C-alpha cells in the first residue's frame, strides 16, 4: 500500500475509536498485532494497562481497561508523517482520572507499522509521570 493509504488506515482507526465503534477499530488491526501503550521500562501500579498486547482481543482488553480508569475528553492529532510502511502520529490528550476526578493533559507520539492494509504494530510514547501524578490523592 502507498504511504497515503497507510495514513488513511490509521486516521480511520482513530475515527472509529472516537465514535466508540471499538469492534470496527479492532478490525483495522492484524490478528497478531503488537500493541504497547505506553512504551516504558518503568511500571506503575496506576497505569495497569501499560503491558504489551499481542492480539486484537488483547488490544480490546487494553481499551476496556483504559476506559475503566480514564475519561478521555479530547484526543487531538497534530501531525502525521509517513514513510514506507510506518506512520508516525503526534498529538495531545486531555481527560480525567476516574478514581480521583483530577484532570490531566499530555503530549504523545504513536508509531504504527502496517502490512496489507492492517496495523501490525503500535508503540505509544508519552511521559507516564504526567499521568501518574493525577492518580495520587
C-alpha positions, 0 to 999 in steps of 0.5 A, a space after each residue: 500500500 502507498 504511504 497515503 493509504 497507510 495514513 488513511 488506515 490509521 486516521 480511520 482507526 482513530 475515527 472509529 475509536 472516537 465514535 466508540 465503534 471499538 469492534 470496527 477499530 479492532 478490525 483495522 488491526 492484524 490478528 497478531 498485532 503488537 500493541 504497547 501503550 505506553 512504551 516504558 521500562 518503568 511500571 506503575 501500579 496506576 497505569 495497569 494497562 501499560 503491558 504489551 498486547 499481542 492480539 486484537 482481543 488483547 488490544 480490546 482488553 487494553 481499551 476496556 481497561 483504559 476506559 475503566 480508569 480514564 475519561 478521555 475528553 479530547 484526543 487531538 492529532 497534530 501531525 502525521 508523517 509517513 514513510 514506507 510502511 510506518 506512520 508516525 502520529 503526534 498529538 495531545 490528550 486531555 481527560 480525567 482520572 476516574 478514581 480521583 476526578 483530577 484532570 490531566 493533559 499530555 503530549 504523545 507520539 504513536 508509531 504504527 507499522 502496517 502490512 496489507 492494509 492492517 496495523 501490525 504494530 503500535 508503540 505509544 510514547 508519552 511521559 507516564 509521570 504526567 499521568 501518574 501524578 493525577 492518580 495520587 490523592 
